[in-house]
């Protein structure tokens, strides 16, 4: 009799617990507006390291939810952690893997990162065709509010500098125009990361600067972020990963560094020692190629007049050609009238040791050195280069 009553009591308690669980709010829930198809899914993804943040096809799917006909959805399965966790909500796209994130077109991004902590509930709303852009959180925490502010900065910068822009990188200076637009877009995110006092939003901004984890054009940004966060959060694993990526051996020569004193084979068959041929005031190390249209334009329209005007005042140009054919290289130099400054090449194309030593893979590129060989500017081109040199020579 007592055993029977005990079983009934236990069954009653279990029923109560089940009913309570069913009525408890889901840790993350929300509504998607504009639903037109059945069985649409939304995924909850956990990046497991810094490189997986805002990166397509990475991260671990920890839950999925079918979006109901009224647009509602709920997530119930979460990692056990006392610490806040960065998660990404990703809306399913046709014929794509659950971890596919639209990272190339910010205006159409199908995902949004949030910070979730055990015991908290988050309710979101978003439009199906503008998921990230329209993403909102009811009564967001300070960090999630900052994520939304960063999202707005990202969306605005993309709209301003990159949306609907097309460049033919094989013609004239359009490659440089594209790179300049990308840098302007990135600078908005860099400014945010440099100014925020919140780690996770800063790291998200860093990842949005380059989802493919290529910081060749902005290596100083990585170093600054490492220096900032290793003081504020030295034990965070993602900060350690950031600082590993920021090691000088993995980055191009930085502003403020002394340029390596490398010996290079010259077009004249002599060997050039960089330190021995520095200009008395300024030296431009120019990386170019005969097949690079923007490089050729830079030779003719900018480097040539700069050299003619300022060489006698202490300016030097050392050009390094990414070449494999000597005859083609020499012909391009002569056609551009560039044979009046120093030219070097190992004639190994992209496999050149020099590129590995200074850790560069993208051209056009340049390093501007003072008379001691210290890098004082980088990757300035066109009229901006002419103006920069003019100003420097005038004031030094």
N, C-alpha and C positions, 0 to 999 in steps of 0.2 A: 504493500500500500504506500509506504513511504517512498519506495523507489519509483513508483508510478507517479506520485505527486512531484518528485524531484525532476523527472523527465519532462512533465508538463510545464513545470516552472522554467526549466532551461529553454524549452521550445518557445515559451512566451517571451523570455528575455531576448532570444535570438530574433524573433519576429519584430520586437520593438526596435532592436538595433538596425535591422534591415530597413524598417520604415524610416528611421531617423536618417540613415545613410542616403536613402532615396530622396529625402526631402532636403538634405544638406546642399548648399550651393556648390557647384563645381569650382575647383580652384581657378580655372580659366574657362570663360564662356563668352559668347557674343553673338552678333548677328551680322550676316553679310547681305548687303542690299543689292538688288538687281539680279537675283537668282533666276535663271531661265532654263536650267537643265537639272535633271534628277541625278542623284548619287554623286554630286560634287563633293570632293573631300578636301579637308584642310589638315595639314600635318603640323606636329609639334616636334621641332628639331633641336637637338642639343649639340652645339659645337664643342668638340673635346680638346681643342687647342686653339691658339690665336689664329693660325693660318686658316682654320675652318670657319671663322666668323665671316659672315657675308660672302661665303664662297660656294659656288654651285657644285653640286654632287658630293659635298662633304657633310660631316656632322652625322649624328645618330638620331634616327626617328624614334622618339620615345612614346608617341601616341598619335592616333589619327581619329578624325571624327567626320561622319557624314553630315553634310550641311542639309538640314531639313528644308522642306518646301517653303517655310516662312523665313528661311535664312539663318535660323538659329543653329548653334553647335555648342558642344561641351567637351572639355578634356578632363579626364580623371586620373590618368596614370602619370606619375612624376617621379624623378629620382629622389632618393632619400638624402637630404643634405641640410645641415644647420645653416649653411652659408647661402646667400642669394645666388641664383643661377641665371646665366644668360641663356635665353631660349629664343628660337625663331619660329614664328607662325608663318607657314607657307601655304598659299592657296594652290591647289592642284591645277596644272596646265595640261592641255590635251597632249597625249602621247609623250609625256615627260615623266622622269623618275620623281619619286616623292621629294628627294633632296635637290631637285632642280630649282635654282634661284635665278631670276632674271636680273642680272647685274650689269648688262651692257646698256640698257635703256632705263634710266632711273625713273622716267615718267611712267613706265609700265611695270615697275617692280612688283612681284607677286608675293613678297615676304616683308616681315617687319620684326626686328629684334626687340625683346622686352626683358626686363629683369624680374624674376619671380622668386619669392621666398616662401618656404613652407609655412602654412597657416594663413597665408594671405589669399584673397580672391581678386581676380582681375576680370573685368568685363570690357569687351572691346566692340567697336562697330567699324565697318569698312565697306566700301563699294567694290563690287566684283571686278569692275574694269579699271579701277584705280586703287588697288588694294593698299599699297604703301602710302600713296599720296593722301588718301582719305582716312587712313587708320587713326582711330581715336580711342582713348582709354577713359573710362568713367573714374573720376577722382584719382588720377595717377599719382604714384609716389614721386618723390623729388627726382629720382634717377630716371624713371619712366617719362616724366615730364621733360627732362633734359634730352632723352632720346627723341621725343617728338619735336623738340626745338631743333635738334641736329637734323632730323628728317626734313624739316622745312628749309633749313639752310642748304641741304643737299639738293632738294628739289628745285629751289630757286636758282642755285648756281648752275645746275644742269640746263634749266630753261634758258638762262642767260647766255651761256657760253657754248653749249654742245647740241641742244635740241635742233633737229632738222638740218644740221650742218653737214655738208659733204665736201670732202677735199680730194682732189686728184694728186696724190703724193708723188706722182712721177713727173709732174709739171711744175716748172719754175720754183716759186717759194711756198707752194701750198702745204708742203710737209711742215715747214716752219710755222705757218699759220695755224695748222692743226695742233702742233706741239704747244704753241703759245696759248691757244684756247683751252687745251687740257690743263696746262699749268695754272691758268686763271681759275678754272673750276676747282682744281686741287687746292689752290691757295685759300679758298673760303673754308674748306674743311681743315686745312692746316692751322688757320687762325683760330678756329674753334678748339681744336685739340690743344693748342698752346695755351689757351686762356682758361679752359675749364679746370675745375678742381676735382672732378669726378672721374675716376679711373675708367670705368666701363664705357661711358660715352666717348672718352678720349680714344680708347682702343677701337671703338666702332668707327669713329672718324678716320683713324689711321687705316683701317681696312677698306673704307669707302674711297680713300685716296687711290688705292690700287687693289682691287679685288684679286688680281693675278699675282699679287705680292712682288711687284717690280717697282723698286724705289730708286732706280738708277739716276733719274733726273732730280730727285729730291732727297738725297741720302742724309743731308743735314737734319731734315725733319725727324728721321728715325733716331738719330743720335740725340737730338734735343729731347725727344719723348722718353728715351731710355734714361737719360740723366735726370729728368723730372720725376719719373715714377719709381726709379730704384731708390730714391730718397723717401718717397711717400708710401710706397707699398713694396718694399724690397723682397718680401717673401711670396708674393703672388706668382704662381707659375707662369702666367701669361706675361708678366713683366720680365721674368727671367728669359722667356722665349724672345721677347722683343729685344732685349739687350744682347742676346746671342746673335740675332740677325743684324744688330747694329755694330758689331765688331768691325774695326777698320779694315781687316783683311778681307771682308766680304763686300765692301762698299768702294765706289770710285774715290779717287783722291778728293778730300774735302776742302771746303773753304777754310783757310787758316793753316792748312798743311804745307809743308815744304814739298814741292814737286820732286819726284824721284830723279836722281841724277843718273839717267840711263844713257848708254851709248847706243847710237842708231846708225845703220848704214845709209849713206847719202846717195843722191842721184848721181853724184860725181865719183862714186865708188870709194870716197873717203869715209871715215867714221866720225860721227858727230857726238860730242860730249855736251849734253844739255847745259850743264852748269857753266861751261866755259864759253858759251855763245849767248848768254843772257844779255838782253838789252840793258843799257845803262839806267833806263827808267822803267821799261815795260816790255814784256814778252808775251806774245800770243802763241800758245800751242794749239794748232788747228788740225782737227781730225776730219779728213775729207776722202772723197774717192772720185775717180774720173767718171763713173757711172751714176753719180749722185747729182741730180739736177739742181737742188738747192745749194749744194756745195760749189758747183761751177758758177752759179750766179753770185754767190758770196765772193768767190775769187775775183771776178770781173768788176762787180759794182761796188764792193765794199773794202775788201782787203787790199786791192790794188791802190785805190786812192789813199787809204789809211797809211799804207807803207810809204808811198811817195811823199806824203806830207810830213810824216813824223819819224821816219827812219833816222834821219840825220840828227834828230832831237833825242834819240835814245830808245827808239822802239824797234823791237825785233819780232819777226814771225818765223816760227818753226812749224812747217807743215808735215803731217804724217799721212801718207796715202794708204788706204786699205786696198791694195792692189795685188794682183797676181801676174799681170802682164806688163813688163817693163816698157815696151814700145807704146802701149796705150796710155800708160801713166805719163810718159814724157811728152806725148803729143798733146794731152789735155793741159799740161802745165804751159807749154808753149802757146797753145791757142788762147788760153786765158790771160796771157801776159804775166803769169805768176812766176816766171823764171828768175825774177829779181830777188826773191827771198829764199830761205833755206828749205830744202825738200828731202824727206827721209821716207824709207819704206823697207820692210823686210820682204816684200813681195810674197807674203803668205796669206793675203786676204784676211778673212775673219779669224784665221788661226794664228795670227801674229802674236808673238810673245809680248810685245809692247802693250797690246790691248789687255792682255791678262795681267800685266804688271800694274796698270792703272785702273783695271777692272771696268772697262768700258765696252759696250757692245752696240751702241746706237750712235749713228752720225746723222747730220752734222753735229759736232761737239767741239767745244774749245775750253781751254783753261787759260786764264790771264794771270800772269805772274808779275810781282814787283821785281826790283833789281836784286833781291836776295833769293829769288826763286820761290817765294811764298804765294800760294794761290789766293788772290784777292777778289776774283770774280770768275764766273763760269757760265758757259752756254748763253752768251749774249750775241745776237746776230743782227745783220741788216743795219738800218738807220740807228737802232738802239746802240749797236756796237760803235758806230762812228761817233755818236754823241758821247758815249762813255769814255772813249779814248781821248776825244777832244777835251773833255772836262778834266780828265786825269792829268794829261800832259800840261794843261794850263796851270794846274794847282800843285804840281810836284816838280 
